[in-house]
Amino acid sequence: MKKLTAIMLTAAMIASLSACGTKAETKTLTGTGKGYGGDVTVTVTKEGDKITKVEAKGDKETPGVGSKAIEQLPAKFVEKNSADVDVVAGATVTSRALIYAVKNALDPTANPWPIVDNTKPGEVTASTIFHGLGFSNVARTGPGKDDTDTQVWSFNNVYADVLFDKDGKILYVYVDQLEVASPNYDGAGMPHLSGWPGQAGYNVDENHDEKVDGKTAATDDTFKAEVALWKTKRQRGDEYKVGISTWQDQMDSFQKMFVGMTVAEIEAWNKKFTSDRNGRPLKDGSTDAADKAKYDALTAAEKADLAEITATATISLTDAHGNIIEAIKNAYANKQQLKITEAASTGFGVSFMPRIGPGKDDTDTQVYSFNEVVVNTLFDKDGKIAYIHIDQLEVASPNYDGAGMPHFSGWPGQGGYNFDENHDEKIDGKTPDTEANFKAEVALWKSKRERGADYKVGISTWHEQMDAYEELFVGMTVDEVETWFKKFTSDRNGRPLKDGSTDAADKAKYDALTADEKADLAEVTASATMSLNDAHGNIIEAIKASFANKEALALTVK
């Protein structure tokens, strides 16, 4: 009996030990992903191969939007025992961030944090390549009104930098945009303009709490300070979000889609797949009857393709925020064939400059203007300029007497501005203080290249002189361009030095040049004498910005 009892106890102990040996190991893992407002984190509990619990945190995600994903997805991860779950409708960005965070927790080698960009440099190869730079300018009533019922106004300037093949198909496209609003717009980070100095300023929501704090000062200093702070939507970066993600992320998605399409195909896509009401991509479940009918008419395959786009891009391509398609069309209209055979990178740069002037009108009222310089540069592997294209938009108060100058009378409600209608240097009255006049003025804005043969500066047209500078810069690095500028132009006005100057500093700087340097300078000044950096626009700064913003682009013309 004792022997039997001992055997039974031994068996029980073996069974107990066996059970302990097969118990699944519990692990607690952490992971991180990039959400809409910032980093999101997860804590994943695993017992053996099974996910038993997921806790998610994302304090900066939008309440009622991203927070839905934080609340709903942890249970789905557990239920499916996987990170591969469906996103929560309306919370795509936060959902994808949580999915990545779980993958990062489970396999940090394959899904590292910080995220490693393994994207290969873009490759552009064709027998013939054309480059085009296009502008589009749109006036906007809004967004909304302030708490005193005063209208918010804005204008949007879109820049499209595009490479096309001989059949007009897009090989590469880069879009950026400047939006400038009256300072009563409550959004932080929005570039502002209070109108022209002397127009009594404009309501300002200084701390972005949707309540007007007073009026901006109607001074030259305010004007200059506002323009100095202008930034494009890409320059505003991660802080500038529109709907599901940042503006730049959504524009990147559209740009990828445009590659391989012609302008006509982009227009056809926009007509078929976006709302006739607001230009935004159609979506399933719309409560608007026209949008619903348009969406329902799509095939299953078309709906699937559209869903791929709307997962990452939902902004409009053609509305009062800016006509992106028109800018791409204008890039195609302005295209010119590249004469280079290869490039290693491309860069896009802008520079904004306020100007007090040119001069005053016959009533002693000041003329004002602002300048936007836009530069696209292709660099070789050593950072030397292989190709460069420069354009500029100058907008002046309408009392400037020069024909063809783009005008801005200030925001509607500011009283209009003195107007020299027939360009005879005599004021004929004031421009209409209306929304219609505001929109008509912005619609007529043209860049200096678009103004063409009619826009002359000194010895020839602006675009001919800029062509000469572009030819000079090819083969230089950006540092060498800066060095040339410092050595061969006036410290007073940024124009190339010339023999016989009556300015003592300019004369001393010119006389210090060698005979060969003077001869080289004479070749330049035979075709270009305008400034590269003055109140008309800082071209050097825009070129430097194009280098700072450059991205890999293996371009080959074969």
C-alpha positions in Angstrom: 0.0 0.0 0.0 2.8 2.4 0.9 4.5 1.5 -2.4 1.3 2.3 -4.4 0.9 5.6 -2.5 4.5 6.6 -3.3 4.0 5.8 -7.0 0.9 7.9 -7.1 2.6 10.9 -5.4 5.5 10.6 -7.9 3.1 10.6 -10.8 1.3 13.7 -9.5 4.6 15.5 -9.1 5.7 14.6 -12.6 2.3 15.8 -14.0 2.6 19.0 -12.0 6.1 19.7 -13.3 5.0 18.9 -16.8 2.2 21.4 -16.6 4.6 24.0 -15.3 7.0 23.3 -18.2 4.3 23.8 -20.9 2.8 27.0 -19.5 3.1 29.8 -22.1 5.6 32.6 -21.5 4.1 36.0 -20.9 5.8 39.0 -22.6 5.1 42.7 -22.5 6.2 44.6 -25.6 6.0 48.3 -26.5 5.8 50.0 -29.8 5.5 53.5 -31.4 3.9 54.9 -34.5 3.5 58.4 -36.1 -0.1 59.6 -35.5 -1.9 62.7 -36.7 -1.0 64.9 -33.7 2.2 63.2 -32.7 3.6 59.8 -31.6 1.1 57.1 -30.5 2.3 54.2 -28.3 1.1 50.7 -27.6 1.8 48.1 -24.9 1.2 44.6 -26.3 0.9 41.6 -23.9 1.6 38.2 -25.4 1.3 34.7 -23.9 3.3 32.5 -26.2 2.2 33.3 -29.7 -1.1 34.8 -28.7 -1.8 38.5 -28.2 -3.9 38.7 -25.1 -4.0 42.5 -24.5 -3.2 45.7 -26.2 -3.2 49.2 -24.6 -3.0 52.3 -26.8 -2.1 55.9 -26.0 -2.2 59.0 -28.2 -2.9 62.1 -26.2 -2.4 64.4 -29.1 -4.8 62.6 -31.5 -8.0 64.5 -32.3 -10.8 63.8 -29.8 -13.8 62.2 -31.6 -11.7 61.3 -34.6 -8.3 59.7 -33.9 -9.5 58.8 -30.4 -12.0 56.4 -32.0 -9.1 54.4 -33.3 -7.4 54.4 -29.9 -10.6 53.1 -28.3 -11.6 50.5 -31.0 -8.4 49.0 -32.4 -6.9 47.3 -29.3 -9.7 44.8 -29.2 -9.4 44.1 -32.9 -5.6 43.3 -32.5 -6.5 40.8 -29.8 -9.4 39.3 -31.7 -7.4 38.8 -34.9 -4.1 38.0 -33.0 -2.4 40.3 -35.5 -1.5 43.9 -36.4 -3.2 43.4 -39.8 -6.6 44.8 -39.0 -8.9 47.2 -40.9 -8.6 50.9 -40.2 -11.4 52.7 -38.3 -13.5 54.8 -40.7 -12.7 58.5 -40.4 -9.5 57.9 -38.4 -7.2 56.5 -41.1 -4.0 58.2 -40.0 -4.3 57.3 -36.3 -5.3 53.7 -37.3 -2.3 53.3 -39.5 -0.1 54.7 -36.7 -1.4 52.1 -34.2 -1.0 49.3 -36.7 2.6 50.3 -37.2 3.1 50.6 -33.5 1.9 47.1 -32.9 4.2 45.8 -35.7 7.1 47.8 -34.2 6.4 46.1 -30.8 6.2 42.6 -32.3 9.1 42.9 -34.8 11.2 46.1 -34.2 13.8 44.9 -36.7 11.4 44.8 -39.6 9.4 47.8 -38.4 11.9 50.1 -36.7 11.3 53.2 -34.7 12.1 55.9 -35.7 10.8 54.9 -39.1 13.5 54.3 -41.6 12.7 55.7 -45.1 13.9 53.0 -47.5 12.4 54.7 -50.5 14.8 54.6 -53.4 15.7 57.9 -55.1 13.3 58.8 -57.9 14.4 57.8 -61.4 13.5 59.8 -64.4 14.6 58.5 -67.8 13.4 59.5 -71.2 14.8 60.3 -74.7 13.4 63.8 -74.4 12.5 65.7 -71.2 10.8 69.0 -70.9 10.6 71.2 -67.8 7.7 73.5 -66.9 7.0 75.9 -64.1 3.4 77.0 -63.7 1.5 79.4 -61.4 -2.1 79.6 -60.5 -3.6 82.5 -58.4 -7.0 82.3 -56.7 -8.9 84.8 -54.5 -10.9 83.4 -51.7 -13.9 84.8 -49.7 -13.1 83.2 -46.3 -12.5 81.1 -44.4 -15.5 82.4 -42.5 -15.9 85.6 -40.5 -14.5 86.7 -37.2 -16.5 87.2 -34.0 -17.2 90.8 -35.0 -18.8 89.6 -38.2 -15.9 90.9 -40.3 -15.1 88.8 -43.3 -11.9 86.8 -43.5 -10.2 87.0 -47.0 -7.3 85.2 -48.5 -5.4 84.6 -51.7 -3.7 81.4 -52.8 -0.7 81.1 -55.2 0.0 77.6 -56.4 3.5 76.7 -57.9 3.9 73.5 -60.0 7.3 72.3 -61.0 6.9 69.5 -63.6 9.0 67.3 -65.9 7.2 65.9 -69.0 8.3 63.4 -71.6 7.8 64.0 -75.4 4.2 62.7 -75.2 3.3 65.0 -72.4 3.3 62.4 -69.7 4.4 63.5 -66.3 7.8 62.1 -65.2 8.1 64.1 -62.0 5.9 66.8 -60.3 6.3 68.9 -57.2 3.6 71.3 -56.0 3.7 73.9 -53.3 1.4 76.8 -52.4 1.3 80.1 -50.6 -1.9 81.0 -48.8 -2.1 84.5 -47.3 -5.1 85.6 -45.2 -6.4 88.7 -43.5 -5.1 88.6 -39.9 -8.5 88.0 -38.4 -8.3 84.3 -39.4 -7.9 82.4 -36.2 -5.7 79.6 -37.4 -2.1 79.5 -36.0 0.6 79.6 -38.6 -1.4 81.2 -41.4 0.6 83.9 -43.3 -1.0 87.3 -42.9 -1.4 90.5 -44.8 -3.2 93.5 -43.3 -3.6 95.2 -46.7 -1.3 98.1 -47.6 0.0 100.5 -45.0 -2.3 103.4 -44.7 -5.4 101.3 -45.0 -6.1 101.4 -41.3 -4.9 97.9 -40.6 -7.2 94.9 -40.2 -8.9 92.9 -37.3 -6.4 90.6 -35.7 -6.9 87.4 -33.7 -3.5 87.5 -32.1 -3.8 84.4 -29.9 -5.9 82.3 -32.2 -8.8 82.0 -29.7 -11.5 83.0 -32.3 -11.8 86.4 -30.7 -10.6 89.6 -32.3 -8.0 91.4 -30.1 -7.9 94.7 -32.0 -6.4 96.0 -35.3 -3.0 95.6 -36.8 -0.9 98.7 -37.0 -1.2 100.4 -40.4 2.6 100.9 -40.8 5.4 100.1 -43.1 7.0 98.1 -40.3 3.9 95.9 -40.0 3.7 95.3 -43.7 7.4 94.3 -43.9 7.2 92.1 -40.8 4.1 90.2 -42.1 5.6 89.5 -45.5 8.9 88.4 -43.8 6.9 85.7 -42.0 5.2 84.2 -45.1 5.7 80.5 -45.5 4.4 78.1 -48.2 2.2 75.1 -47.1 5.2 72.8 -47.4 7.3 75.2 -45.3 4.6 75.1 -42.6 5.3 71.3 -42.5 3.9 69.0 -39.9 2.0 71.8 -38.1 -0.2 72.4 -41.1 -2.9 69.7 -41.1 -5.9 69.4 -43.4 -8.4 66.7 -42.6 -6.8 63.3 -42.4 -3.1 64.4 -42.4 -0.7 67.2 -43.3 -1.1 69.2 -46.5 2.3 68.1 -47.7 1.6 64.4 -47.1 -1.6 64.6 -49.0 0.0 66.5 -51.9 2.8 63.9 -52.0 0.1 61.3 -52.5 -1.5 63.2 -55.4 1.9 63.8 -56.9 2.6 60.0 -57.0 -0.7 59.5 -58.7 0.0 62.1 -61.4 3.2 60.5 -62.5 2.6 58.7 -65.9 -0.5 60.9 -66.6 -0.9 63.7 -69.1 -2.5 67.0 -68.1 -5.6 65.9 -70.0 -5.7 62.6 -68.1 -5.4 64.5 -64.8 -8.3 66.7 -65.8 -10.4 63.7 -66.7 -9.6 62.0 -63.4 -10.6 65.1 -61.5 -13.8 65.4 -63.4 -14.8 61.8 -62.8 -13.6 61.1 -59.2 -14.2 64.4 -57.4 -17.2 66.3 -56.2 -18.6 69.0 -58.5 -19.5 70.8 -55.3 -16.1 71.2 -53.6 -13.5 69.4 -55.8 -12.6 66.9 -53.1 -12.4 63.2 -54.0 -15.7 61.3 -53.8 -16.3 59.0 -50.8 -18.7 56.2 -50.0 -21.7 57.2 -47.9 -21.9 60.8 -48.9 -25.1 62.5 -47.8 -24.9 64.9 -50.8 -27.3 63.5 -53.5 -25.1 64.6 -56.4 -21.9 63.2 -54.9 -23.6 60.0 -54.0 -24.9 59.5 -57.5 -21.5 60.2 -59.0 -19.8 57.8 -56.6 -22.5 55.1 -57.2 -21.9 55.3 -61.0 -18.3 54.2 -60.6 -17.3 50.5 -61.2 -16.1 48.3 -58.3 -12.6 48.6 -59.6 -12.8 52.4 -59.9 -14.1 52.6 -56.3 -11.2 50.4 -55.1 -8.7 52.7 -56.9 -10.4 55.8 -55.4 -10.2 54.2 -51.9 -6.4 53.9 -52.3 -6.2 57.6 -52.9 -8.6 58.7 -50.3 -6.8 56.7 -47.7 -4.0 59.3 -47.9 -5.4 62.3 -49.7 -8.8 64.1 -49.4 -8.0 67.7 -50.2 -9.4 69.5 -53.2 -7.4 70.0 -56.4 -9.5 72.8 -57.7 -11.3 75.1 -55.3 -10.9 78.5 -53.6 -8.0 77.1 -51.6 -6.0 76.9 -54.9 -6.3 75.5 -58.4 -3.5 72.9 -58.4 -4.6 71.4 -61.8 -4.5 74.9 -63.4 -0.9 75.3 -62.2 0.1 71.9 -63.7 -1.6 72.9 -67.0 0.4 76.2 -67.0 3.6 74.3 -66.3 2.9 72.3 -69.5 2.1 75.4 -71.4 5.4 76.9 -70.2 7.6 73.8 -70.8 11.0 74.0 -72.4 13.3 71.1 -73.5 16.1 70.2 -71.2 19.5 70.3 -72.8 21.3 68.4 -70.1 21.9 64.6 -70.1 21.7 63.8 -66.4 21.2 65.2 -62.9 21.4 63.7 -59.4 18.9 65.8 -57.5 16.2 68.5 -57.9 15.3 71.4 -55.6 12.5 73.9 -55.4 12.9 77.2 -53.5 10.9 80.4 -52.8 11.7 83.8 -51.4 9.2 86.6 -50.4 10.0 90.3 -50.2 8.0 93.4 -49.3 8.8 96.6 -51.1 8.1 100.2 -50.2 7.7 101.5 -53.7 8.3 102.0 -56.6 7.8 105.7 -55.7 4.6 107.6 -54.9 1.7 108.7 -57.1 0.8 112.3 -58.0 -1.2 112.7 -54.9 1.8 111.8 -52.8 0.3 108.4 -51.9 2.9 105.6 -51.5 3.1 102.7 -53.9 3.7 99.3 -52.3 4.4 95.8 -53.7 5.4 92.3 -52.7 7.5 89.9 -54.6 7.6 86.1 -54.8 10.6 84.5 -56.4 10.3 80.8 -57.4 13.3 78.7 -58.4 13.7 75.1 -59.7 17.2 73.7 -59.9 18.6 70.4 -61.1 22.0 69.6 -59.5 24.7 67.1 -60.6 26.3 64.6 -58.2 28.8 67.2 -57.0 26.1 69.8 -56.2 26.8 71.9 -59.2 23.9 73.5 -61.0 23.0 71.5 -64.2 19.8 73.4 -65.0 18.0 76.3 -63.3 14.8 78.1 -64.0 13.7 81.3 -62.2 10.4 83.1 -62.2 8.8 85.8 -60.1 5.5 87.3 -59.2 5.4 91.0 -58.3 2.1 92.5 -57.1 1.7 96.3 -56.5 -0.9 98.7 -55.3 -2.9 99.9 -58.3 -1.5 103.5 -58.1 1.7 102.1 -59.8 1.7 103.6 -63.3 3.4 100.8 -65.2 1.2 98.9 -67.6 0.9 95.1 -67.0 1.8 95.2 -63.3 -0.4 92.8 -61.3 -2.5 94.8 -58.8 -3.9 94.3 -55.3 -6.2 97.0 -53.8 -6.2 95.5 -50.3 -9.0 93.4 -48.9 -12.6 94.3 -49.6 -13.9 96.7 -47.0 -10.6 98.6 -46.8 -11.8 101.4 -49.1 -10.0 100.5 -52.3 -6.8 102.2 -53.4 -5.6 105.0 -55.7 -5.7 103.9 -59.3 -3.8 105.1 -62.3 -6.1 103.5 -64.9 -4.4 104.7 -68.1 -0.8 104.6 -66.8 -0.2 108.4 -67.4 1.2 109.0 -63.9 -2.0 110.7 -62.8 -4.5 109.1 -60.4 -8.0 108.6 -61.9 -9.8 107.7 -58.6 -10.0 104.7 -56.4 -10.6 101.0 -57.2 -14.0 99.6 -56.3 -14.1 98.4 -52.7 -15.8 95.1 -53.6 -15.4 91.4 -53.6 -15.8 91.3 -57.3 -12.8 93.7 -57.8 -10.7 91.7 -55.4 -11.3 88.4 -57.3 -10.8 90.1 -60.7 -7.4 91.6 -59.6 -6.1 88.2 -58.4 -7.3 86.4 -61.5 -5.1 88.8 -63.6 -1.9 88.2 -61.7 0.9 87.1 -64.0 4.5 86.1 -63.3 7.3 88.2 -64.8 7.9 85.5 -67.4 4.2 85.3 -68.2 4.3 89.1 -68.8 6.8 88.3 -71.6 8.1 90.8 -74.1 6.0 93.7 -72.7 7.9 93.6 -69.4 11.2 95.4 -69.9 13.8 96.2 -67.2 16.6 98.5 -68.4 18.5 97.0 -71.4 16.0 94.3 -72.3 13.1 92.2 -71.0 13.1 90.7 -67.5 13.0 87.1 -68.8 15.9 87.7 -71.3 18.0 89.0 -68.5 17.0 86.2 -66.2 17.9 83.7 -69.0 21.4 85.2 -69.1 21.8 84.8 -65.3 20.6 81.2 -65.5 23.2 80.5 -68.2 25.9 82.1 -66.0 24.9 79.9 -62.9 25.1 76.6 -64.7 28.2 74.7 -63.6 28.4 76.6 -60.3 27.6 75.4 -56.8 25.2 77.5 -54.8 28.2 78.7 -52.7 29.9 79.8 -55.9 26.8 81.7 -57.0 26.9 83.5 -53.6 30.6 84.2 -54.0 30.1 85.6 -57.5 27.3 87.8 -56.3 29.3 89.2 -53.4 32.3 89.9 -55.6 30.7 91.2 -58.8 27.6 93.2 -57.6 27.0 96.4 -55.8 26.6 96.2 -52.0 24.1 99.1 -52.5 21.6 97.6 -54.9 22.6 94.1 -55.8 23.2 95.0 -59.5 26.3 93.9 -61.4 29.2 96.4 -61.1 30.0 98.6 -64.1 32.9 100.7 -65.3 32.6 104.4 -64.6 30.3 104.2 -61.6 29.9 107.5 -59.7 29.3 105.7 -56.4 32.6 105.5 -54.5 32.1 102.1 -53.0 31.0 100.6 -56.3 34.0 102.2 -58.1 36.4 100.8 -55.6 34.9 97.3 -55.8 35.1 97.4 -59.6 38.6 98.7 -59.7 39.8 95.9 -57.4 38.9 93.3 -60.1 41.5 91.9 -62.4 41.4 92.5 -66.1 40.1 89.0 -66.8 37.4 89.4 -64.2 36.4 92.8 -65.7 36.2 91.1 -69.1 34.0 88.2 -67.7 31.7 90.8 -66.0 31.4 92.7 -69.2 30.1 89.5 -70.9 27.4 89.3 -68.2 26.4 93.0 -68.2 26.0 92.9 -72.0 22.8 91.0 -71.4 21.9 91.3 -67.7 22.1 94.3 -65.4 19.1 93.9 -63.1 19.5 93.2 -59.4 19.7 89.7 -57.9 18.9 90.8 -54.4 17.0 94.0 -53.6 13.4 95.0 -52.7 12.3 93.7 -56.1 13.1 90.1 -54.9 15.9 88.0 -53.4 16.8 85.7 -56.2 20.0 84.5 -54.4 17.9 83.4 -51.3 15.5 81.4 -53.5 18.4 79.6 -55.2 19.9 78.8 -51.8 16.4 77.5 -50.7 16.2 75.2 -53.8 19.5 73.6 -52.7 18.4 73.3 -49.1 15.2 71.5 -50.2 16.7 69.3 -52.8 15.7 65.6 -53.1 17.3 62.8 -55.0 16.3 62.5 -58.6 18.3 60.2 -60.9 17.5 62.0 -64.2 18.9 60.6 -67.4 18.2 61.9 -70.9 19.2 59.2 -73.4 
